[in-house]
Amino acid sequence: MAEQEKKRRQTRKERILDAAEALFARHGFEGVSMRMVAERASVDLALASYHFGSKQGLFDAVLLRRAEVLNKARKAALEECQRTAGPNGPTVEAIIDAFLNPMLAHGYEDDEGWRHYFELIGQVNSSTEWGGVLMTRYFDPLVRRFIEALEKALPDADPADMYWCYHFLSGALTLTFARTGRIDHLSNGVCHSDDMVGAYKRMVPFVAAGFRNLCDKSGKS
């Protein structure tokens, strides 16, 4: 009985997280109340407060849940590309691929929860209130490992160029995650904002070329 009750509580907790994720992605932090979350999750309001304490606590839990999964996958991808690289280390393209592949090419677009999460990340990353604090907390330690790998691949890079290049990459991801549908209209249906795999295939060479153009001072990489 104790094990069954534990599973029931875990299921209710996951329902609360799923509901909050969808609502935060649609309405933002300020547009969501704990009552809205409880109603969508079909649980008592007191239960949502019991598990997460406050809306801020719930928001943090939503961000952390998938951040841990995503960071683990990206860390493994980076280590694999470094392990299999030649004597000169991984190429810029391989490093960018390791950074993007776990987010854009792993079938997450077929999972409603992941779609909501990436939409939420798109909001947070471009927010003056949340972006600097939350993105730093959940993603910067791993991002720095990718930048270190890129610095080895582009040893003559000016540090300012390197960080601006990453900034542009982050911005491209944010717009892609937002799925605004603008590219659908702009291209008259040739491109679709839901096509994460298509975005990934094009973003790797596009971003790598940008890093090379700004950061490769030797012209040899």
N, C-alpha and C positions, 0 to 999 in steps of 0.2 A: 504493500500500500504506500509506503513512504517513497519508493522509487516511482510509482505512478504519479503521486502528487508532485514530485520533483519535475517530472516530464511535463505535467500540466502547467506548472508555473513557468517553466522554460518556454513552452509554446505560447503562453500569454505574453511573456516578455518579448518574444520575437515578433508577435503580432503588433505590439506597441511600437517596437522599433520600425517595423515595416510601414505602419501607418504614419508615424512621424516623418520618416524618410520621404514618403510620397507627398505629404502636406508641406514640409519645408521646401521641397523641390519646386512645388507649385506656387506657394505663397510667401516664401522667405521666412526668416526667423520671427519678425515682428507680426506677420500675418497669421500666425498659428497660436492657438491656445492649447493648454493641456486638455481642456474639455473636448476640443475638436479631435485631438488625438485619441482620447478614450472612446469617443463615439465611433470613430472610424475603425478602431481595433475591437469594438464591442466588449469593452471591459469597464469596470468601475473606475471613475476618476481617481479614487483613493489608491487603486492598484498602480496606476501610472506614477503617481507621486511616491508610492512606496518603493518602487523599483529604481526610480531615477531622481527623486528628490525635488527637482525643479525643471523648468523648461530648458534652462541652460544645461543642466545635467543630462537631460534627454538629448539635446542637440549634440553635445560632446560625444555621447554614446553612439549616436547615429554615425557621426563622422569617423569615430575610431573603429567601429565594427568592420567596415570594409577596407579602411586604410591599412589595417594589419594584414589582411589577405592580399591586397594589392602590392604593398611594400615587400612582402615575402616573395611574390612572383617576380617583381622587378629586380630584386636583389639576386635571385637565382638566375635570371636572364643575364644580368651583368656579369656575374661570376662565370657563367657558362661561356659567354663570348670572350672573356679574358682567358679562360682555360684553353679554349680551342684556337686562340689566335696564333699567328706566326711569331717569329722571333722579334718582330718590331711592335708587337702588341696589336690589339684590335683596331680596326679602321674607324674613322668617324661614323661611317654608315652603320657599322656593326653596333656601335655604342648607342646611336640614336634608335636603331631597331630594338635593342634591348630595353630602352626606355619606353618606347611607344607600344611595342607588341602586346605586352600584358594588358594594356588598357584598351586598345582599339581592335585587336585581332583575335581575341579569345572567346568570341561568341557571347560576350556580355550584352551585346545589343539585343539578344534574344531573351534576356532576363529583365523583367520589369523592374525588379529591385535595383539592379545595377544601372539601368537607365535613369531611374530616379536619383541614384547616388551621384552619377556623373553630372547630371543637371544641377544638383546641389553644389558639387565641387566647382562647377562653372560659375555659379553665383558667388560662392565664398571667395574664390580666387580673384574676382574682379571687384570685391567689396573693400572700400576704404576702412570700414569698421572691423571686418572679420579677416580679410585676406592676409594681412601681415602677421597676425597673431596665430590664427588656426593653421594656415598653410605651413608656417614655420614649425609649429608644434608637431604636426602629423607627417610632414613630407620632407622638410629641409635636410634632416640628417642623411637620408638616402640620396636626395638630389645632389648633395655635396660629393657623394661618392661618384656619381655620374660625371660631375664637373671635373673631378680629379682625373678620371679616366680620359676625358676629352682633353685636358691639359697635357697629358702624356702623349696623346695622339697628335696634338698641335702645340709642340713645346715652345714655339716662338710667339705664341698668342699674347697680345696685350690683355691683361686681366679685365680691363673695362670692356673690351670687345667680347671676351668670353661670356661675361655676365649679361651683357645686352643680348647676345645671341640666345642665351637660355631664356631671358625675359620674353623674347619674341616667340620662342618655342612654347612657353607657358601660355602666352596669349592666344596662339593658334589652337592649342588644346582647349582652352576655356571657351572659345567661340564654337569649336566643334562639339564639345559637350553640351552646349546650350541648345543645339538642335532648333534654331529659330525658324528654319524653313526658308530663310532668305535666299540661300543658294539655289533652292528648288525653283523659286520664281525668277531669280536673276538669270538662270541657265535655261529657262523655259522647259524644265523637267529633265534636262540632260544629266544633272547631278541631284542627289538627294541627301538631305541633312541626316537621315537615318543610316546612311551607308558608311558605317564606321570602318569596315574593311577597305572600302575604296579610299577613304580619307587617309588611313594608315599607309596604304601602298604609295600614295603620292606625297605624304608628309615626310617620310623618311628621306627620299632623295632631295626634296625641296629644302628641308632643314639642314641636312648635311652640306648641301651646296652653300647655304648661307654661312654656316660655321667656317667652311673652307675659305670663302671669299673674304671674310673679315679677319679670320684668325690665323690663316696660313701665310705667315710672312716670308717663309722660305720658298714657297712654291713647289715643295717636294712631296707633300702628303697627298 
